[in-house]
Amino acid sequence: MNNLNRKRIKTVEDKVLELYPSICPLELRTQRRFRLFSDIISVIWAICRQLYPDGTKGTNLTLQELGEYYNRVNHATVIHGVRKVNTLIENDKEFYEKFKSVL
């Protein structure tokens, strides 16, 4: 992964973590699978997929890069997380407002 893509993910991560001031960014990269951490990571992935869609001459983030950044190398995990967030956006107004505030 190039430095530009690392910075893009970090920027989104910092913005999302403003909503969770007690969580350190390094905690999200551990192998622990706390529900809150997984949910936060899924939101970060969903935002990154919206802002930097896959496929334009290496300048955008791939599913693999998103997974690798959080030590979850399986691209299917990223797909599942993004779908979970999209479902919550459609069905939960409070979640949608929180999500929208990050964008």
Secondary structure, 3 states (H helix, E strand, C coil): CCHHHHHHHHHHHHHHHCCCCCCCHHHHHCCCCCHHHHHHHHHHHHHHHHHCCCCCCCCCCCHHHHHHHCCCCCHHHHHHHHHHHHHHHHHCHHHHHHHHHHC
